[in-house]
Amino acid sequence: MLDICCGTGDMLRALAQATPPPALLVGVDFAGQMLARANFAAVRVPVHVIRADALRLPLADDTVDAVTCAFGVRNFADVPRGLAEMHRVTRPGGRVVILEFALPEHPVWRVFHRLYVGRFLPLLAAMVNRDRIGAYRYLARSIRMFEPARELARRLEAAGFRQVTWRTMNFGGVVLYRGVKPPTDAG
Ligand SMILES: C[S@@+](CC[C@H](N)C(=O)[O-])C[C@H]1O[C@@H](n2cnc3c(N)ncnc32)[C@H](O)[C@@H]1O
């Protein structure tokens, strides 16, 4: 299984708990400082992390059973290209699973979200974490500017995935997308 934008490896550690356990886990992220903080000492499955761009994955075609990406797609400079790369490396019959932030559609939750993510979190980060580079302001802006869930689902279809579904979680603030790369005629 491949986790794209693996950061410090939270998703890889979660995937290692799957039953049956994956034979091999691969994580990709282009931020070396994130990868350097990833700790897999307690993981019983082989894990490889690769410093690379999600838009140019250093993996062969049709090689992974499942691709996951948590809170990374929103940051891609070229979303269709990133999804095309996910599709390219997934084996026929394999799956894609994406977690991404979203703006809640319900007006009440949207107002709450705007206050919490747009105002409260940046303030808290500045006070507690001395967030001087504005990472949490970027977070709010990138969520606001990202496309609606149905559009990302459409892009997954356009990339070649089928049985694409999505469901909202966390009062509409997070969306889980799933899709399957169709098996070839030969099966
Ligand atoms: C919000 S973090 C999420 C990390 C991890 N998936 C998690 O859920 O904890 C986003 C990560 O995506 C990585 N990233 C963003 N764009 C990328 C790209 N084009 N190629 C590789 N990594 C990328 C960043 O370096 C960062 O580590």
PDBQT file of the ligand as one rigid body, heavy atoms in Angstrom, charges set to zero:
ROOT
HETATM    1  C1  LIG A 201      -1.320  18.366   6.116  1.00  0.00    +0.000 C 
HETATM    2  S1  LIG A 201       0.093  17.329   5.860  1.00  0.00    +0.000 S 
HETATM    3  C2  LIG A 201      -0.651  15.728   6.043  1.00  0.00    +0.000 C 
HETATM    4  C3  LIG A 201       0.337  14.689   6.476  1.00  0.00    +0.000 C 
HETATM    5  C4  LIG A 201      -0.251  13.295   6.741  1.00  0.00    +0.000 C 
HETATM    6  N1  LIG A 201      -0.878  12.724   5.570  1.00  0.00    +0.000 N 
HETATM    7  C5  LIG A 201      -1.230  13.325   7.896  1.00  0.00    +0.000 C 
HETATM    8  O1  LIG A 201      -2.440  13.152   7.673  1.00  0.00    +0.000 OA
HETATM    9  O2  LIG A 201      -0.796  13.546   9.042  1.00  0.00    +0.000 OA
HETATM   10  C6  LIG A 201       0.336  17.465   4.100  1.00  0.00    +0.000 C 
HETATM   11  C7  LIG A 201       1.598  16.802   3.623  1.00  0.00    +0.000 C 
HETATM   12  O3  LIG A 201       1.569  16.764   2.193  1.00  0.00    +0.000 OA
HETATM   13  C8  LIG A 201       2.880  16.945   1.715  1.00  0.00    +0.000 C 
HETATM   14  N2  LIG A 201       2.769  17.341   0.310  1.00  0.00    +0.000 N 
HETATM   15  C9  LIG A 201       2.030  18.344  -0.210  1.00  0.00    +0.000 A 
HETATM   16  N3  LIG A 201       2.158  18.377  -1.543  1.00  0.00    +0.000 NA
HETATM   17  C10 LIG A 201       2.987  17.364  -1.889  1.00  0.00    +0.000 A 
HETATM   18  C11 LIG A 201       3.499  16.896  -3.126  1.00  0.00    +0.000 A 
HETATM   19  N4  LIG A 201       3.194  17.468  -4.281  1.00  0.00    +0.000 N 
HETATM   20  N5  LIG A 201       4.311  15.818  -3.102  1.00  0.00    +0.000 NA
HETATM   21  C12 LIG A 201       4.652  15.219  -1.927  1.00  0.00    +0.000 A 
HETATM   22  N6  LIG A 201       4.203  15.635  -0.727  1.00  0.00    +0.000 NA
HETATM   23  C13 LIG A 201       3.375  16.697  -0.705  1.00  0.00    +0.000 A 
HETATM   24  C14 LIG A 201       3.458  17.980   2.655  1.00  0.00    +0.000 C 
HETATM   25  O4  LIG A 201       4.875  17.959   2.639  1.00  0.00    +0.000 OA
HETATM   26  C15 LIG A 201       2.888  17.545   3.997  1.00  0.00    +0.000 C 
HETATM   27  O5  LIG A 201       3.735  16.651   4.678  1.00  0.00    +0.000 OA
ENDROOT
TORSDOF 0
